[in-house]
Amino acid sequence: MASKEPSFEDQLTKLQEIVNQLEQGNVPLEEAIEQFKAGIKLSKQLQQKLTSAEKTLGHLIDDNGEEKEYEKATDDPSNNGGGNRGFGSEN
């Protein structure tokens, strides 16, 4: 039987537990190294899930029922003429 992949929230909770244990500083060095490696792996998995979710939400439906491409909120003037505040913004 295939094992079920942990949810984003479960992985985030586990990462927080690892960080808390490492911050306390009372973990033996060998265990701390293994926890650090596990934390890095979890962090990468969480980032991949967030990136995937962002791509999924790349096209949204506006109030008129029309599909619009999502644009990240930014104050960077190099982004499409600058000052774009994201989906549905009219500056």
LOSEKOL-216594 format. One record per residue: x, y, z of N, C-alpha, C in turn. Coordinates in steps of 0.05 Angstrom, whole numbers, plus 5000, padded with zeros to 4 digits. Layout:
REM residues N
<<X, Y, Z>, <X, Y, Z>, <X, Y, Z>>
...
END
This chain:
REM residues 91
<<5017, 4976, 5000>, <5000, 5000, 5000>, <5018, 5025, 5000>>
<<5011, 5045, 4984>, <5026, 5069, 4982>, <5021, 5087, 5007>>
<<5043, 5098, 5018>, <5039, 5115, 5041>, <5030, 5143, 5032>>
<<5013, 5155, 5049>, <5002, 5181, 5043>, <5023, 5203, 5049>>
<<5026, 5222, 5031>, <5045, 5244, 5036>, <5033, 5262, 5057>>
<<5050, 5271, 5076>, <5040, 5289, 5097>, <5030, 5316, 5084>>
<<5011, 5328, 5097>, <5000, 5353, 5088>, <5021, 5376, 5092>>
<<5016, 5398, 5078>, <5033, 5421, 5081>, <5034, 5430, 5110>>
<<5011, 5430, 5123>, <5010, 5438, 5151>, <5025, 5420, 5170>>
<<5023, 5393, 5164>, <5038, 5374, 5180>, <5068, 5378, 5177>>
<<5077, 5382, 5152>, <5105, 5387, 5147>, <5115, 5413, 5159>>
<<5098, 5433, 5159>, <5106, 5459, 5171>, <5108, 5456, 5201>>
<<5090, 5441, 5213>, <5091, 5436, 5242>, <5117, 5422, 5249>>
<<5124, 5401, 5234>, <5148, 5386, 5238>, <5173, 5404, 5236>>
<<5173, 5421, 5216>, <5196, 5440, 5213>, <5198, 5459, 5237>>
<<5175, 5468, 5246>, <5175, 5486, 5270>, <5186, 5471, 5294>>
<<5179, 5446, 5297>, <5189, 5430, 5320>, <5219, 5427, 5318>>
<<5229, 5422, 5294>, <5258, 5419, 5290>, <5272, 5445, 5297>>
<<5262, 5467, 5287>, <5274, 5493, 5293>, <5274, 5498, 5323>>
<<5252, 5493, 5336>, <5250, 5498, 5365>, <5271, 5481, 5380>>
<<5274, 5455, 5373>, <5293, 5438, 5386>, <5322, 5448, 5382>>
<<5328, 5457, 5357>, <5355, 5466, 5352>, <5360, 5493, 5366>>
<<5340, 5510, 5368>, <5344, 5535, 5382>, <5349, 5532, 5412>>
<<5338, 5511, 5423>, <5342, 5506, 5452>, <5371, 5498, 5458>>
<<5384, 5486, 5438>, <5412, 5481, 5440>, <5420, 5457, 5457>>
<<5401, 5441, 5466>, <5408, 5419, 5483>, <5405, 5392, 5469>>
<<5411, 5392, 5443>, <5410, 5368, 5426>, <5439, 5361, 5420>>
<<5445, 5335, 5424>, <5473, 5326, 5417>, <5480, 5333, 5388>>
<<5505, 5338, 5384>, <5514, 5348, 5358>, <5505, 5330, 5335>>
<<5509, 5304, 5337>, <5502, 5286, 5315>, <5472, 5288, 5309>>
<<5455, 5289, 5330>, <5426, 5291, 5326>, <5419, 5319, 5315>>
<<5433, 5339, 5323>, <5428, 5366, 5313>, <5434, 5368, 5283>>
<<5455, 5354, 5275>, <5462, 5354, 5246>, <5440, 5340, 5230>>
<<5431, 5317, 5240>, <5409, 5302, 5227>, <5383, 5318, 5226>>
<<5377, 5332, 5248>, <5353, 5349, 5249>, <5356, 5372, 5229>>
<<5379, 5384, 5228>, <5384, 5406, 5209>, <5380, 5396, 5180>>
<<5391, 5373, 5174>, <5387, 5362, 5147>, <5357, 5357, 5141>>
<<5343, 5346, 5160>, <5314, 5341, 5157>, <5299, 5367, 5154>>
<<5308, 5387, 5169>, <5295, 5414, 5166>, <5299, 5426, 5139>>
<<5323, 5423, 5128>, <5329, 5434, 5101>, <5311, 5419, 5081>>
<<5309, 5393, 5083>, <5293, 5377, 5065>, <5264, 5385, 5066>>
<<5253, 5388, 5091>, <5226, 5397, 5094>, <5222, 5425, 5082>>
<<5241, 5443, 5087>, <5239, 5470, 5077>, <5237, 5470, 5046>>
<<5252, 5453, 5033>, <5252, 5451, 5004>, <5225, 5440, 4994>>
<<5215, 5420, 5008>, <5189, 5408, 5001>, <5166, 5429, 5004>>
<<5167, 5444, 5026>, <5147, 5464, 5030>, <5148, 5486, 5009>>
<<5173, 5494, 5001>, <5176, 5515, 4981>, <5165, 5504, 4954>>
<<5169, 5479, 4948>, <5159, 5468, 4923>, <5128, 5468, 4923>>
<<5116, 5461, 4946>, <5087, 5461, 4947>, <5076, 5490, 4944>>
<<5090, 5509, 4956>, <5081, 5537, 4953>, <5084, 5546, 4924>>
<<5106, 5539, 4911>, <5110, 5546, 4883>, <5088, 5534, 4865>>
<<5082, 5509, 4871>, <5061, 5495, 4856>, <5034, 5508, 4860>>
<<5028, 5516, 4884>, <5002, 5529, 4890>, <5001, 5556, 4876>>
<<5024, 5570, 4875>, <5025, 5596, 4862>, <5019, 5593, 4832>>
<<5030, 5573, 4820>, <5025, 5567, 4791>, <4996, 5560, 4786>>
<<4984, 5545, 4805>, <4956, 5537, 4802>, <4939, 5562, 4803>>
<<4946, 5580, 4820>, <4930, 5605, 4822>, <4938, 5626, 4802>>
<<4955, 5619, 4783>, <4965, 5638, 4763>, <4943, 5650, 4746>>
<<4921, 5636, 4744>, <4898, 5647, 4730>, <4874, 5647, 4749>>
<<4863, 5670, 4753>, <4840, 5673, 4771>, <4817, 5684, 4755>>
<<4793, 5682, 4767>, <4769, 5692, 4754>, <4762, 5718, 4768>>
<<4758, 5739, 4752>, <4751, 5766, 4763>, <4721, 5767, 4770>>
<<4712, 5790, 4779>, <4684, 5794, 4787>, <4665, 5790, 4764>>
<<4674, 5794, 4739>, <4657, 5791, 4715>, <4658, 5763, 4704>>
<<4671, 5744, 4718>, <4672, 5717, 4708>, <4693, 5712, 4687>>
<<4710, 5732, 4682>, <4731, 5729, 4662>, <4757, 5721, 4675>>
<<4772, 5704, 4660>, <4798, 5695, 4670>, <4818, 5718, 4667>>
<<4833, 5722, 4689>, <4855, 5742, 4688>, <4880, 5729, 4698>>
<<4903, 5737, 4687>, <4928, 5727, 4697>, <4935, 5741, 4722>>
<<4944, 5725, 4742>, <4953, 5736, 4768>, <4980, 5749, 4765>>
<<4982, 5772, 4778>, <5008, 5787, 4779>, <5015, 5791, 4808>>
<<5039, 5784, 4815>, <5048, 5788, 4843>, <5048, 5817, 4850>>
<<5040, 5823, 4875>, <5040, 5850, 4885>, <5070, 5858, 4888>>
<<5076, 5882, 4879>, <5103, 5892, 4882>, <5104, 5922, 4879>>
<<5124, 5933, 4890>, <5129, 5962, 4886>, <5152, 5966, 4867>>
<<5162, 5944, 4855>, <5185, 5946, 4837>, <5176, 5959, 4811>>
<<5188, 5982, 4805>, <5180, 5996, 4780>, <5186, 5982, 4755>>
<<5204, 5961, 4756>, <5210, 5946, 4732>, <5188, 5925, 4725>>
<<5168, 5922, 4743>, <5147, 5903, 4738>, <5124, 5916, 4724>>
<<5122, 5912, 4698>, <5100, 5922, 4682>, <5093, 5951, 4687>>
<<5113, 5968, 4687>, <5107, 5996, 4690>, <5107, 6006, 4718>>
<<5110, 5989, 4737>, <5113, 5997, 4765>, <5087, 6000, 4780>>
<<5090, 5997, 4806>, <5068, 6003, 4824>, <5046, 5983, 4823>>
<<5049, 5961, 4809>, <5027, 5941, 4807>, <5023, 5928, 4834>>
<<4998, 5928, 4843>, <4992, 5917, 4869>, <4979, 5889, 4868>>
<<4980, 5876, 4844>, <4970, 5849, 4842>, <4944, 5847, 4828>>
<<4931, 5824, 4831>, <4907, 5817, 4817>, <4885, 5838, 4821>>
<<4873, 5846, 4799>, <4850, 5864, 4799>, <4856, 5892, 4807>>
<<4882, 5899, 4810>, <4888, 5927, 4818>, <4885, 5946, 4795>>
<<4875, 5968, 4800>, <4873, 5989, 4780>, <4886, 6014, 4792>>
<<4912, 6018, 4786>, <4927, 6041, 4797>, <4922, 6066, 4781>>
END
